[in-house]
Amino acid sequence: MDLLHNLAFGFEHALTLQNLMYCALGCVIGTLVGLLPGLGPLSTISLLLPLTYSIPTDGSIIMLAGIYYGAQYGDSVSAITMKIPHASSIVACIDGYQMTLKGKTGLALFTAGISSFIGGTVAIVVLATLAPALGEVALMFGPADYCALMLLGFVCVSFVTTGSMLNGLAMTLIGVLLGLVGTDVNSGVPRFTMDLNFLVEGVGLISVALGCFGIAEIVKNLDSGGHHTPFNGKIKLMPTWPEFKRIIPSALRGSVIGSILGLLPGGGPTIAQFAAYAIDKRFSKYKDEIGDGAIEGVAGQAAADEAAARTSFIPLMSIGIPENAVMALMMAAFIVKGVQPGPNMIANHPDLFWGLVASMWIGNCFLVILNVPLVRYWLSVFKIPFSVLFPGILFFCCIGTFSINNNLDDIYITATFGFIGYMFMRLGLEAAPLMLGFILGPMLEEYFRRQLLISRGDFTSFLTRPISGTLLAMIALFMVWQLIAFFRQVKKGPVV
């Protein structure tokens, strides 16, 4: 009963005309930000943060939160329709774009919208019921546990790869090496920079993602010599009942995975999308279709994306620890308004906490109302000839890349990875495993070295901790399982 009373209290604050306006404004801005290549919630919130001085506390926090989770859906739109992803929609490029090429763009966008609603709703229930307790769970994870978790993430390469496993592992290794470019955090020594000053700060995730997916796809279309446009035929928006039954299980699995990974520092939407895709590719009834335009490949990713975006607020509001850069900016917004996130926040500011929780579900409804009916308008963009459309896409890619650090070198890096991504396509290599390695590699190194410092070089500390020991045992069992499957395949015939 206390939960229902608290939610009613939250909706009482969230449903005021002023807070509804700020919630809708945040969702609209977030969706538009997600649609534009390269731009993301981090840069948008940082630009709008000074405006919060003149906005009431409840309204400013609700608006900034709306920008964050609203951008997650907008990310999926650009990834599905143009194969131009943000960090949290890389996996959507795989099956989502394949559906676009098959003339099922409307169905893919509808699936992303409904799955995002399901994922957001599940995460809000988790946030409302378990925020204080789940926030403490994150404190139980040490560097060894996070290191083991990152290693478990590398296991996903066998699921993300749709072609040769050897090629997938090679691409993952390339991604890890790219992630190590820049200045070593511990020693301050530049690594793999080739004496180029613009590489001292490392290679940006946005530059790699836009180059290997977006620009590479544009070059591929131009190289084909045709007037390719991914939109063709009638817009099929509503799924059939058999298709809808395929969406729900995948969306629920993605919701659970995203809700869990959203709690962990370094997790969030970026890691959750890979994990949800991996689980679907292993346990879905239609796992053989995933990678070739399966509806599950869109549903699970979108649900995990939205769920992780919302549960990432739990560590911030319950223990006062931001788990990623966006949450760090949200923490700054709280502090600017005189609110200290942490264990006492619920007791000292119940109206803000429960009002924010309630506004997230209201924002969920706004996103469905805003985006699903507008799918036809998003698709109308593709009636423009590709020869006219691609300069505009390249322009927004450059603007988005430049806006992150206000540095022209980032545009050159993005163009370089565009050429590299195009070469990967010509060679039949996939970019998704590369992105997995690029994201997890530096995180694995950081936690590995941190644990060795704490344990004074004792490698057995990774096995003696209960959480890391359990995760490493799971990895070992999985590797044995994969080896058995490999040798069985060898007996049947040559391995591709």
ZINOR-V956218 format. One record per backbone hydrogen bond with DSSP energy under -1.0 kcal/mol. CO is the residue of the C=O (numbers start at 0). NH is the residue of the N-H. E is the energy in kcal/mol with one decimal. If there is no record, write none. Layout:
{{CO & NH & E} {CO & NH & E}}
This chain:
{{0 & 4 & -2.6} {1 & 5 & -2.7} {2 & 6 & -2.7} {3 & 7 & -2.5} {4 & 8 & -2.1} {5 & 9 & -2.3} {6 & 10 & -2.9} {7 & 11 & -1.8} {8 & 12 & -1.1} {9 & 13 & -2.7} {10 & 14 & -2.4} {12 & 15 & -1.1} {15 & 19 & -2.5} {16 & 20 & -1.9} {17 & 21 & -2.0} {18 & 22 & -2.3} {19 & 23 & -2.5} {20 & 24 & -2.4} {21 & 25 & -2.4} {22 & 26 & -2.2} {23 & 27 & -2.3} {24 & 28 & -2.6} {25 & 29 & -2.7} {26 & 30 & -2.4} {27 & 31 & -2.4} {28 & 32 & -2.6} {29 & 33 & -2.4} {30 & 34 & -1.7} {31 & 35 & -1.3} {39 & 43 & -1.9} {40 & 44 & -2.9} {41 & 45 & -2.0} {42 & 46 & -1.7} {43 & 47 & -2.1} {44 & 48 & -1.5} {47 & 50 & -1.1} {48 & 51 & -1.5} {49 & 52 & -1.3} {50 & 53 & -1.3} {55 & 59 & -2.7} {56 & 60 & -2.2} {57 & 61 & -2.3} {58 & 62 & -2.2} {59 & 63 & -2.4} {60 & 64 & -2.3} {61 & 65 & -2.1} {62 & 66 & -2.0} {63 & 67 & -1.8} {64 & 68 & -2.4} {65 & 69 & -2.0} {66 & 70 & -1.7} {69 & 73 & -1.7} {70 & 74 & -2.3} {71 & 75 & -1.2} {72 & 76 & -1.5} {73 & 77 & -1.7} {74 & 78 & -2.0} {75 & 79 & -2.9} {76 & 80 & -2.4} {77 & 81 & -1.8} {77 & 83 & -1.7} {78 & 82 & -1.1} {85 & 88 & -1.6} {89 & 92 & -1.3} {90 & 93 & -1.7} {93 & 97 & -1.0} {94 & 98 & -2.2} {95 & 99 & -1.6} {96 & 100 & -2.3} {97 & 101 & -1.0} {98 & 103 & -3.2} {99 & 102 & -1.9} {103 & 107 & -2.4} {104 & 108 & -2.6} {105 & 109 & -2.4} {106 & 110 & -2.5} {107 & 111 & -2.3} {108 & 112 & -2.3} {109 & 113 & -2.7} {110 & 114 & -2.6} {111 & 115 & -2.1} {112 & 116 & -1.8} {113 & 117 & -2.2} {114 & 118 & -3.0} {115 & 119 & -2.8} {116 & 120 & -2.3} {117 & 121 & -2.5} {118 & 122 & -2.2} {119 & 123 & -2.1} {120 & 124 & -2.0} {121 & 125 & -2.1} {122 & 126 & -2.9} {123 & 127 & -2.6} {124 & 128 & -2.2} {125 & 129 & -2.7} {129 & 133 & -3.4} {130 & 134 & -1.9} {133 & 137 & -1.1} {136 & 139 & -1.5} {137 & 140 & -1.0} {141 & 145 & -2.2} {142 & 146 & -2.3} {143 & 147 & -2.2} {144 & 148 & -2.1} {145 & 149 & -2.4} {146 & 150 & -2.1} {147 & 151 & -2.2} {148 & 152 & -1.6} {149 & 153 & -1.4} {152 & 155 & -1.4} {153 & 156 & -1.8} {154 & 157 & -1.4} {155 & 158 & -1.6} {155 & 159 & -2.6} {156 & 160 & -1.9} {163 & 167 & -2.0} {164 & 168 & -2.5} {165 & 169 & -2.2} {166 & 170 & -2.5} {167 & 171 & -2.1} {168 & 172 & -2.2} {169 & 173 & -2.1} {170 & 174 & -2.2} {171 & 175 & -2.3} {172 & 176 & -2.4} {173 & 177 & -2.4} {174 & 178 & -2.0} {177 & 180 & -1.2} {181 & 190 & -3.1} {183 & 187 & -2.3} {188 & 183 & -2.5} {190 & 181 & -2.3} {192 & 195 & -1.9} {195 & 198 & -1.6} {196 & 199 & -1.6} {198 & 201 & -1.5} {199 & 182 & -1.4} {203 & 207 & -1.9} {204 & 208 & -2.7} {205 & 209 & -2.9} {206 & 210 & -2.0} {207 & 211 & -2.8} {208 & 212 & -1.8} {209 & 214 & -2.7} {210 & 215 & -1.6} {212 & 216 & -1.6} {213 & 217 & -1.9} {214 & 218 & -2.6} {215 & 219 & -2.2} {216 & 220 & -2.3} {217 & 221 & -2.4} {218 & 222 & -2.5} {219 & 223 & -1.3} {221 & 224 & -1.1} {239 & 243 & -2.7} {240 & 244 & -2.2} {242 & 246 & -1.4} {243 & 247 & -1.8} {246 & 250 & -2.7} {247 & 251 & -2.5} {248 & 252 & -2.4} {249 & 253 & -2.5} {250 & 254 & -2.1} {251 & 255 & -2.1} {252 & 256 & -2.4} {253 & 257 & -2.8} {254 & 258 & -2.3} {255 & 259 & -1.9} {256 & 260 & -2.7} {257 & 261 & -1.9} {259 & 262 & -1.4} {260 & 267 & -1.7} {263 & 266 & -2.4} {267 & 271 & -2.4} {268 & 272 & -2.0} {270 & 274 & -2.1} {271 & 275 & -2.7} {272 & 276 & -2.0} {273 & 277 & -2.4} {274 & 278 & -2.4} {275 & 279 & -2.3} {276 & 280 & -2.3} {277 & 281 & -1.0} {278 & 282 & -2.8} {279 & 283 & -2.2} {283 & 286 & -1.3} {285 & 288 & -1.7} {288 & 291 & -2.2} {294 & 298 & -2.2} {295 & 299 & -2.2} {297 & 301 & -2.3} {298 & 302 & -2.3} {299 & 303 & -2.3} {300 & 304 & -2.3} {301 & 305 & -2.1} {302 & 306 & -2.5} {303 & 307 & -2.5} {304 & 308 & -1.6} {305 & 309 & -1.4} {306 & 310 & -2.5} {307 & 311 & -1.4} {309 & 312 & -1.6} {310 & 313 & -1.7} {312 & 316 & -2.8} {313 & 317 & -2.5} {314 & 318 & -1.5} {314 & 320 & -2.0} {316 & 341 & -1.1} {322 & 265 & -1.4} {323 & 327 & -1.9} {324 & 328 & -1.8} {325 & 329 & -2.2} {326 & 330 & -2.4} {327 & 331 & -1.8} {328 & 332 & -2.1} {329 & 333 & -2.2} {330 & 334 & -2.6} {331 & 335 & -2.7} {332 & 336 & -1.4} {333 & 338 & -2.7} {334 & 337 & -2.1} {341 & 344 & -1.8} {343 & 347 & -2.9} {344 & 348 & -3.1} {348 & 352 & -2.3} {349 & 353 & -2.5} {350 & 354 & -1.5} {351 & 355 & -2.2} {352 & 356 & -2.1} {353 & 357 & -2.4} {354 & 358 & -2.1} {355 & 359 & -1.5} {356 & 360 & -1.1} {357 & 361 & -1.9} {358 & 362 & -3.1} {359 & 363 & -1.9} {360 & 364 & -1.9} {361 & 365 & -2.3} {362 & 366 & -2.6} {363 & 367 & -1.8} {364 & 368 & -2.7} {365 & 369 & -3.0} {366 & 370 & -2.7} {367 & 371 & -1.7} {371 & 374 & -1.4} {373 & 377 & -2.3} {374 & 378 & -2.4} {377 & 380 & -1.1} {378 & 381 & -1.5} {379 & 382 & -1.5} {380 & 383 & -1.6} {384 & 387 & -1.4} {384 & 388 & -2.2} {385 & 389 & -2.7} {388 & 392 & -1.9} {389 & 393 & -2.6} {390 & 394 & -2.1} {391 & 395 & -2.2} {392 & 396 & -2.2} {393 & 397 & -2.3} {394 & 398 & -2.5} {395 & 399 & -2.8} {396 & 400 & -2.3} {397 & 401 & -2.6} {398 & 402 & -2.2} {401 & 405 & -2.3} {406 & 409 & -1.0} {407 & 411 & -1.5} {408 & 412 & -2.3} {409 & 413 & -2.3} {410 & 414 & -2.4} {411 & 415 & -2.2} {412 & 416 & -2.4} {413 & 417 & -1.6} {414 & 418 & -1.9} {415 & 419 & -2.4} {416 & 420 & -2.9} {417 & 421 & -1.9} {418 & 422 & -2.2} {419 & 423 & -2.2} {420 & 424 & -2.0} {421 & 425 & -2.2} {422 & 426 & -1.8} {423 & 428 & -3.1} {424 & 427 & -1.1} {430 & 434 & -2.1} {431 & 435 & -2.0} {432 & 436 & -2.3} {433 & 437 & -2.5} {434 & 438 & -2.1} {435 & 439 & -2.5} {436 & 440 & -2.5} {439 & 443 & -2.8} {440 & 444 & -2.3} {441 & 445 & -2.3} {442 & 446 & -2.3} {443 & 447 & -2.4} {444 & 448 & -2.6} {445 & 449 & -2.0} {446 & 450 & -2.2} {447 & 451 & -1.9} {448 & 452 & -1.9} {449 & 453 & -2.1} {450 & 454 & -2.7} {451 & 456 & -2.9} {457 & 460 & -1.2} {458 & 461 & -1.5} {459 & 462 & -1.1} {459 & 463 & -1.8} {460 & 464 & -1.2} {464 & 468 & -2.8} {465 & 469 & -2.1} {466 & 470 & -2.3} {467 & 471 & -2.6} {468 & 472 & -2.0} {469 & 473 & -2.1} {470 & 474 & -2.1} {471 & 475 & -2.4} {472 & 476 & -2.4} {473 & 477 & -2.3} {474 & 478 & -2.4} {475 & 479 & -2.2} {476 & 480 & -2.4} {477 & 481 & -2.6} {478 & 482 & -2.3} {479 & 483 & -2.4} {480 & 484 & -2.2} {481 & 485 & -2.2} {482 & 486 & -2.5} {483 & 487 & -2.0} {484 & 488 & -1.9} {485 & 489 & -2.1} {486 & 490 & -1.8} {487 & 491 & -1.4} {488 & 492 & -2.0}}
